[in-house]
Amino acid sequence: RPLIWAVCSNPGKYPDPELRTAATLALAKFMMVSSDICEENLQLIFTILEKSKEAVIRGNTVIALGDLSFRFPNQLEPWIPRLYARLRDDSPKVRQNTLTILTHLVLNDMVKVKG
């Protein structure tokens, strides 16, 4: 876990996009293990979501956050507005992933429609 955290939190030190994509997915999978690990890493994963230059990383992160929302809805509830913000992403694929995830969350009563 420390290696994954190091790669995710230092994108300048690890410039390879495939490595950072794999590390971000691994981080999301670790977050699924327990609510404590999820809580510890929410700030990091949302920073990756907002600041990553690669659309594939942002798109995968949105999907992972949808899975985390089903597993730990109470931990992710305060962060949902940041997920809604991805509807204005530059990448059409990220916007599509966000809309799909939010649609599933709304239809399953995991989040309420806002704005």
TORBANU-360069 format. One line per field, with one value per atom (N, C-alpha, C): residue number from 1; residue in three letters; atom name; z, x, y. Coordinates in Angstrom, 3 decimals, padded with zeros to 6 digits, m for minus. Each point is the difference from the previous one (the first is absolute). Example, Ala and Ser with C-alpha at 12.3 -4.5 7.8 and 13.67 -1.06 7.14 Angstrom:
BEGIN
resi: c(1; 1; 1; 2; 2; 2);
resn: c(ALA; ALA; ALA; SER; SER; SER);
name: c(N; CA; C; N; CA; C);
z: c(007.800; 000.000; 000.000; m000.720; 000.060; 000.730);
x: c(013.190; m000.890; 000.900; m000.350; 000.820; m000.770);
y: c(m005.690; 001.190; 001.200; 001.050; 001.190; 001.090);
# end
This chain:
BEGIN
resi: c(1; 1; 1; 2; 2; 2; 3; 3; 3; 4; 4; 4; 5; 5; 5; 6; 6; 6; 7; 7; 7; 8; 8; 8; 9; 9; 9; 10; 10; 10; 11; 11; 11; 12; 12; 12; 13; 13; 13; 14; 14; 14; 15; 15; 15; 16; 16; 16; 17; 17; 17; 18; 18; 18; 19; 19; 19; 20; 20; 20; 21; 21; 21; 22; 22; 22; 23; 23; 23; 24; 24; 24; 25; 25; 25; 26; 26; 26; 27; 27; 27; 28; 28; 28; 29; 29; 29; 30; 30; 30; 31; 31; 31; 32; 32; 32; 33; 33; 33; 34; 34; 34; 35; 35; 35; 36; 36; 36; 37; 37; 37; 38; 38; 38; 39; 39; 39; 40; 40; 40; 41; 41; 41; 42; 42; 42; 43; 43; 43; 44; 44; 44; 45; 45; 45; 46; 46; 46; 47; 47; 47; 48; 48; 48; 49; 49; 49; 50; 50; 50; 51; 51; 51; 52; 52; 52; 53; 53; 53; 54; 54; 54; 55; 55; 55; 56; 56; 56; 57; 57; 57; 58; 58; 58; 59; 59; 59; 60; 60; 60; 61; 61; 61; 62; 62; 62; 63; 63; 63; 64; 64; 64; 65; 65; 65; 66; 66; 66; 67; 67; 67; 68; 68; 68; 69; 69; 69; 70; 70; 70; 71; 71; 71; 72; 72; 72; 73; 73; 73; 74; 74; 74; 75; 75; 75; 76; 76; 76; 77; 77; 77; 78; 78; 78; 79; 79; 79; 80; 80; 80; 81; 81; 81; 82; 82; 82; 83; 83; 83; 84; 84; 84; 85; 85; 85; 86; 86; 86; 87; 87; 87; 88; 88; 88; 89; 89; 89; 90; 90; 90; 91; 91; 91; 92; 92; 92; 93; 93; 93; 94; 94; 94; 95; 95; 95; 96; 96; 96; 97; 97; 97; 98; 98; 98; 99; 99; 99; 100; 100; 100; 101; 101; 101; 102; 102; 102; 103; 103; 103; 104; 104; 104; 105; 105; 105; 106; 106; 106; 107; 107; 107; 108; 108; 108; 109; 109; 109; 110; 110; 110; 111; 111; 111; 112; 112; 112; 113; 113; 113; 114; 114; 114; 115; 115; 115);
resn: c(ARG; ARG; ARG; PRO; PRO; PRO; LEU; LEU; LEU; ILE; ILE; ILE; TRP; TRP; TRP; ALA; ALA; ALA; VAL; VAL; VAL; CYS; CYS; CYS; SER; SER; SER; ASN; ASN; ASN; PRO; PRO; PRO; GLY; GLY; GLY; LYS; LYS; LYS; TYR; TYR; TYR; PRO; PRO; PRO; ASP; ASP; ASP; PRO; PRO; PRO; GLU; GLU; GLU; LEU; LEU; LEU; ARG; ARG; ARG; THR; THR; THR; ALA; ALA; ALA; ALA; ALA; ALA; THR; THR; THR; LEU; LEU; LEU; ALA; ALA; ALA; LEU; LEU; LEU; ALA; ALA; ALA; LYS; LYS; LYS; PHE; PHE; PHE; MET; MET; MET; MET; MET; MET; VAL; VAL; VAL; SER; SER; SER; SER; SER; SER; ASP; ASP; ASP; ILE; ILE; ILE; CYS; CYS; CYS; GLU; GLU; GLU; GLU; GLU; GLU; ASN; ASN; ASN; LEU; LEU; LEU; GLN; GLN; GLN; LEU; LEU; LEU; ILE; ILE; ILE; PHE; PHE; PHE; THR; THR; THR; ILE; ILE; ILE; LEU; LEU; LEU; GLU; GLU; GLU; LYS; LYS; LYS; SER; SER; SER; LYS; LYS; LYS; GLU; GLU; GLU; ALA; ALA; ALA; VAL; VAL; VAL; ILE; ILE; ILE; ARG; ARG; ARG; GLY; GLY; GLY; ASN; ASN; ASN; THR; THR; THR; VAL; VAL; VAL; ILE; ILE; ILE; ALA; ALA; ALA; LEU; LEU; LEU; GLY; GLY; GLY; ASP; ASP; ASP; LEU; LEU; LEU; SER; SER; SER; PHE; PHE; PHE; ARG; ARG; ARG; PHE; PHE; PHE; PRO; PRO; PRO; ASN; ASN; ASN; GLN; GLN; GLN; LEU; LEU; LEU; GLU; GLU; GLU; PRO; PRO; PRO; TRP; TRP; TRP; ILE; ILE; ILE; PRO; PRO; PRO; ARG; ARG; ARG; LEU; LEU; LEU; TYR; TYR; TYR; ALA; ALA; ALA; ARG; ARG; ARG; LEU; LEU; LEU; ARG; ARG; ARG; ASP; ASP; ASP; ASP; ASP; ASP; SER; SER; SER; PRO; PRO; PRO; LYS; LYS; LYS; VAL; VAL; VAL; ARG; ARG; ARG; GLN; GLN; GLN; ASN; ASN; ASN; THR; THR; THR; LEU; LEU; LEU; THR; THR; THR; ILE; ILE; ILE; LEU; LEU; LEU; THR; THR; THR; HIS; HIS; HIS; LEU; LEU; LEU; VAL; VAL; VAL; LEU; LEU; LEU; ASN; ASN; ASN; ASP; ASP; ASP; MET; MET; MET; VAL; VAL; VAL; LYS; LYS; LYS; VAL; VAL; VAL; LYS; LYS; LYS; GLY; GLY; GLY);
name: c(N; CA; C; N; CA; C; N; CA; C; N; CA; C; N; CA; C; N; CA; C; N; CA; C; N; CA; C; N; CA; C; N; CA; C; N; CA; C; N; CA; C; N; CA; C; N; CA; C; N; CA; C; N; CA; C; N; CA; C; N; CA; C; N; CA; C; N; CA; C; N; CA; C; N; CA; C; N; CA; C; N; CA; C; N; CA; C; N; CA; C; N; CA; C; N; CA; C; N; CA; C; N; CA; C; N; CA; C; N; CA; C; N; CA; C; N; CA; C; N; CA; C; N; CA; C; N; CA; C; N; CA; C; N; CA; C; N; CA; C; N; CA; C; N; CA; C; N; CA; C; N; CA; C; N; CA; C; N; CA; C; N; CA; C; N; CA; C; N; CA; C; N; CA; C; N; CA; C; N; CA; C; N; CA; C; N; CA; C; N; CA; C; N; CA; C; N; CA; C; N; CA; C; N; CA; C; N; CA; C; N; CA; C; N; CA; C; N; CA; C; N; CA; C; N; CA; C; N; CA; C; N; CA; C; N; CA; C; N; CA; C; N; CA; C; N; CA; C; N; CA; C; N; CA; C; N; CA; C; N; CA; C; N; CA; C; N; CA; C; N; CA; C; N; CA; C; N; CA; C; N; CA; C; N; CA; C; N; CA; C; N; CA; C; N; CA; C; N; CA; C; N; CA; C; N; CA; C; N; CA; C; N; CA; C; N; CA; C; N; CA; C; N; CA; C; N; CA; C; N; CA; C; N; CA; C; N; CA; C; N; CA; C; N; CA; C; N; CA; C; N; CA; C; N; CA; C; N; CA; C; N; CA; C; N; CA; C; N; CA; C; N; CA; C; N; CA; C; N; CA; C; N; CA; C; N; CA; C; N; CA; C; N; CA; C; N; CA; C; N; CA; C);
z: c(000.000; 000.000; 000.000; 000.712; m000.044; m001.400; m000.761; m001.359; m000.881; 000.114; m000.784; 000.394; 001.285; 000.474; m000.510; m000.016; m000.474; m001.477; m000.812; m001.433; m000.233; 000.728; m000.182; 000.478; 001.040; 000.561; m000.600; m000.844; m000.634; m001.511; m000.715; m001.452; m000.737; 000.534; m000.641; 000.077; 001.073; 000.190; m000.835; m000.273; m000.785; m001.228; m001.081; m001.143; m000.918; 000.140; m000.894; 000.242; m001.009; 000.203; 000.297; m000.577; 000.274; 001.453; 000.526; 001.399; 000.916; m000.273; 000.841; m000.126; m001.195; m000.183; 000.843; m000.073; 000.782; 001.497; 000.417; 001.421; 000.510; m000.818; 000.408; 000.141; m000.930; 000.113; 001.213; 000.264; 001.173; 001.288; 000.020; 001.175; 000.230; m001.070; 000.124; 000.508; m000.458; 000.469; 001.473; 000.415; 001.426; 000.823; m000.520; 000.728; 000.193; m000.857; 000.131; 001.170; 000.519; 001.041; 001.329; 000.421; 001.287; m000.011; 000.887; 000.075; 000.508; 000.830; 000.491; m001.131; m000.828; m001.135; m000.975; m000.189; m000.881; 000.520; 001.268; 000.611; m000.095; 000.219; m000.049; m001.380; m001.046; m001.351; m000.853; 000.558; m000.784; m000.541; 000.816; m000.449; m001.194; 000.079; m001.077; m001.279; 000.085; m001.228; m000.658; 000.799; m000.599; m000.556; 000.585; m000.577; m001.350; m000.093; m001.273; m001.012; 000.430; m000.892; m000.549; 000.825; m000.415; m000.748; 000.302; m000.540; m001.050; m000.209; m000.978; m001.409; m000.781; m001.378; m000.953; 000.369; m000.864; 000.227; m001.088; 000.077; 000.439; m000.391; 000.382; 001.517; 000.634; 001.461; 000.648; m000.480; 000.557; m000.227; m001.183; m000.296; 000.864; 000.160; 000.859; 001.460; 000.420; 001.379; 000.276; m000.962; 000.159; 000.184; m000.804; 000.120; 001.360; 000.439; 001.301; 001.130; m000.126; 001.031; 000.035; m001.135; m000.011; 000.796; m000.187; 000.777; 001.490; 000.317; 001.406; 000.615; m000.797; 000.510; 000.406; m000.722; 000.388; 001.251; 000.116; 001.135; 001.282; m000.110; 001.164; m000.257; m000.040; m000.357; 000.996; 001.267; 000.998; m000.113; m000.353; m000.148; m001.249; m001.069; m001.255; m000.124; 000.813; m000.126; 000.000; 000.864; m000.046; m001.271; m000.703; m001.185; m001.303; 000.064; m001.203; m000.858; 000.569; m000.879; m000.908; 000.477; m000.845; m001.124; 000.251; m001.059; m001.037; 000.469; m000.915; m000.873; 000.531; m000.740; m001.240; m000.019; m001.170; m001.201; 000.196; m001.136; m000.901; 000.506; m000.781; m000.429; 000.003; m000.380; m001.481; m000.367; m001.395; m000.892; 000.554; m000.774; m000.091; m001.221; m000.133; 000.665; m000.012; 000.620; 001.516; 000.614; 001.451; 000.326; m000.796; 000.222; m000.148; m001.002; m000.198; 001.183; 000.449; 001.163; 001.230; 000.201; 001.159; m000.058; m001.163; m000.147; 000.247; m000.522; 000.200; 001.480; 000.672; 001.423; 000.833; m000.236; 000.767; m000.261; m001.228; m000.312; 000.815; 000.047; 000.802; 001.486; 000.488; 001.418; 000.322; m000.880; 000.235; m000.082; m001.015; m000.156; 001.148; 000.637; 001.147; 001.337; m000.042; 001.201; 000.866; m000.634; 000.736; 000.154; m000.947; 000.083; m000.450; 000.443; m000.403; m001.092; m000.904; m001.078; 000.590; m000.421; 000.498; m001.189; 000.145; m001.025; m001.271);
x: c(000.805; m000.805; 000.852; 001.125; 000.805; 000.531; 000.351; 000.490; m001.106; m001.188; m001.141; m000.285; 000.012; m000.256; 001.075; 001.249; 001.101; m000.167; m000.363; m000.188; m001.183; m001.082; m001.203; 000.209; 000.750; 000.145; 001.159; 000.823; 001.132; m000.007; m000.965; m000.050; 001.204; 000.646; 001.187; 001.188; 000.085; 001.105; m000.186; m001.263; m000.333; m000.805; 000.678; m000.702; m000.709; 000.277; m000.605; m001.506; m000.833; m001.451; m000.563; 000.596; m000.496; 000.249; 001.152; 000.307; m000.973; m000.242; m000.918; m001.435; m000.389; m001.340; m000.149; 000.987; m000.042; 000.026; 000.811; 000.083; m001.313; m000.652; m001.277; m001.071; m000.034; m000.960; 000.299; 001.278; 000.379; m000.398; 000.192; m000.405; m001.505; m000.776; m001.456; m000.396; 000.697; m000.305; 000.361; 001.119; 000.349; m001.055; m000.536; m001.010; m001.286; m000.244; m001.188; 000.106; 001.207; 000.235; m000.643; 000.204; m000.564; m000.355; m000.891; m000.423; 001.129; 000.885; 001.132; 000.967; 000.331; 000.887; m000.680; m001.284; m000.747; 000.055; m000.272; 000.010; 001.381; 001.047; 001.372; 000.381; m000.550; 000.459; m000.993; m001.119; m000.981; 000.571; 000.735; 000.595; 000.923; 000.820; 000.937; m000.725; m001.002; m000.658; m000.790; m000.577; m000.693; 000.984; 001.180; 001.042; 000.432; 000.154; 000.331; m001.105; m001.239; m001.144; m000.012; 000.328; m000.083; 001.241; 001.170; 001.236; 000.705; m000.428; 000.670; m000.202; 001.077; m000.074; m000.530; 000.095; m000.450; m001.486; m000.750; m001.440; m000.296; 000.849; m000.236; 000.087; 000.905; 000.115; m001.239; m000.430; m001.204; m001.227; m000.129; m001.149; m000.036; 001.155; 000.073; m000.275; 000.471; m000.212; m001.479; m000.707; m001.444; m000.715; 000.364; m000.617; 000.313; 001.246; 000.390; m000.759; m000.204; m000.745; m001.462; m000.542; m001.358; m000.082; 000.988; 000.052; 000.173; 000.864; 000.209; m001.263; m000.777; m001.244; m001.006; m000.008; m000.880; 000.505; 001.315; 000.593; 000.002; 000.380; 000.113; m000.734; m001.322; m000.742; 000.183; 000.149; 000.136; 001.326; 001.065; 001.295; 000.046; m000.667; 000.078; m001.048; m001.012; m001.087; 000.485; 000.933; 000.459; 000.791; 000.487; 000.830; m000.798; m001.278; m000.828; m000.017; m000.020; 000.048; 001.230; 001.104; 001.206; m000.170; m000.792; m000.296; m000.922; m000.997; m000.885; 000.795; 001.072; 000.808; 000.640; 000.172; 000.592; m000.946; m001.248; m000.913; 000.444; 000.901; 000.544; 001.442; 000.425; 001.366; 000.231; 001.255; 000.353; m000.199; 000.176; m000.080; m001.436; m000.481; m001.354; m000.126; 001.062; m000.054; m000.149; 000.683; m000.131; m001.415; m000.528; m001.375; m000.991; 000.209; m000.889; 000.078; 001.213; 000.165; m000.671; 000.169; m000.600; m001.512; m000.557; m001.456; m000.531; 000.694; m000.425; 000.048; 001.087; 000.150; m001.043; m000.171; m000.989; m001.414; m000.286; m001.316; m000.249; 000.994; m000.153; m000.159; 000.766; m000.101; m001.365; m000.508; m001.317; m001.108; 000.058; m001.035; m000.024; 001.137; 000.062; m000.127; m000.431; m000.210; 001.256; 001.151; 001.247; 000.330; m000.419; 000.165; m001.298; m000.184; m001.165; 000.425; m000.916; 000.281; 000.157; 001.065; 000.266; 000.211; m000.466; 000.252; m000.636);
y: c(m001.195; 001.195; 001.265; 000.062; 001.222; 000.318; m001.022; 000.227; 000.586; m000.541; 000.513; 001.440; 000.281; 001.361; 000.960; m000.452; 000.849; 000.333; m000.975; 000.247; 000.935; m000.217; 000.828; 001.435; 000.193; 001.335; 000.798; m000.625; 000.687; m000.195; 000.586; m000.221; 000.569; 001.030; 000.553; m000.937; m000.757; m000.940; m001.267; m000.345; m001.188; 000.431; 000.407; 000.588; m000.999; m001.292; m000.988; m000.101; 000.327; m000.018; m001.387; m001.038; m001.355; m000.402; 000.384; m000.288; 000.727; 001.286; 000.768; m000.504; m000.459; m000.578; m001.260; m000.883; m001.237; 000.285; 000.967; 000.336; 000.581; 000.820; 000.584; m001.080; m000.936; m001.103; m000.877; m000.250; m000.794; 000.716; 001.316; 000.781; m000.127; 000.105; m000.122; m001.385; m001.025; m001.359; m000.167; 000.585; m000.037; 000.720; 001.083; 000.765; m000.804; m000.976; m000.845; m000.978; m000.197; m001.000; 000.391; 001.253; 000.402; 001.482; 000.360; 001.404; 000.891; m000.548; 000.794; 000.356; m000.972; 000.260; 000.959; m000.181; 000.892; 001.433; 000.172; 001.335; 000.651; m000.787; 000.526; 000.534; m000.595; 000.294; 000.786; 000.426; 000.749; 001.308; 000.713; 001.266; m000.244; m001.039; m000.304; m000.375; m000.848; m000.452; 001.140; 000.887; 001.140; 001.028; 000.095; 000.856; m000.552; m001.306; m000.634; 000.266; m000.139; 000.225; 001.420; 000.963; 001.399; 000.480; m000.557; 000.569; m000.848; m001.225; m000.846; 000.548; m000.004; 000.489; m001.057; m001.262; m001.092; m000.288; 000.035; m000.253; m001.427; m000.951; m001.390; m000.174; 000.708; m000.083; 000.615; 001.163; 000.631; m000.871; m000.575; m000.861; m001.240; m000.650; m001.188; 000.354; 001.161; 000.423; 000.251; 000.565; 000.213; m001.334; m000.973; m001.334; m000.613; 000.112; m000.538; 000.694; 001.311; 000.727; m000.424; m000.380; m000.553; m001.286; m000.877; m001.246; 000.288; 000.964; 000.361; 000.600; 000.703; 000.592; m001.068; m001.120; m001.101; m000.688; m000.131; m000.718; 000.831; 001.285; 000.874; 001.324; m000.029; 001.226; 001.142; m000.292; 001.061; 000.739; m000.718; 000.652; 000.880; m000.419; 000.748; 001.094; m000.005; 000.982; 001.448; 000.407; 001.392; 000.352; m000.983; 000.213; m000.023; m000.323; m000.137; 001.269; 001.217; 001.187; 000.043; m000.541; m000.047; m001.011; m001.039; m000.954; 000.645; 000.735; 000.735; 000.979; 000.561; 000.971; m000.611; m001.307; m000.651; 000.013; 000.405; 000.160; 001.153; 000.836; 001.116; m000.252; m001.237; m000.350; 000.302; 000.215; 000.262; m001.223; m001.176; m001.235; m000.517; m000.274; m000.566; m001.371; m000.794; m001.330; 000.107; 000.947; 000.200; 000.473; 000.909; 000.471; m001.145; m000.862; m001.142; m000.967; m000.309; m000.880; 000.594; 001.309; 000.663; m000.067; 000.281; m000.049; m001.411; m000.993; m001.386; m000.379; 000.338; m000.335; 000.732; 001.295; 000.759; m000.514; m000.401; m000.564; m001.260; m000.888; m001.223; 000.321; 000.946; 000.364; 000.604; 000.840; 000.617; m001.053; m000.862; m001.028; m001.000; m000.202; m000.915; 000.727; 001.262; 000.812; 000.130; 000.012; 000.190; 001.462; 000.836; 001.453; 000.656; 001.213; 000.782; 000.980; 000.286; 000.937; 001.390; 000.676; 001.353; 000.923; 001.227; 001.022; m000.368);
# end
